Amino acid sequence: MTEKELLYVEDALGHEQYFQTQCRDIAGRMQDGELRNFAQQMEQKHSEIFSSFLGLL
């Protein structure tokens, strides 16, 4: 993996961690159960994407 590709993966990992945190925080503040479930699903999806990127390393 080139240095530029590694930097891209590291950047993508940081973004996915940020998205996970945001989804978790938003889900914790949601009063509507359906919206809360959606935010939790999005958090899970970003967790899966993070794991995929991490697997590249």
Residue pairs with C-beta under 8 A, 6 or more apart in sequence:
1 9
1 56
6 57
9 53
9 56
9 57
12 53
13 50
13 53
13 54
16 46
16 47
16 49
16 50
16 53
17 50
19 42
19 43
19 46
20 43
20 46
20 47
20 50
23 39
23 40
23 42
23 43
23 46
24 39
24 43
26 39
27 36
27 39
27 40
27 43
30 36
30 39
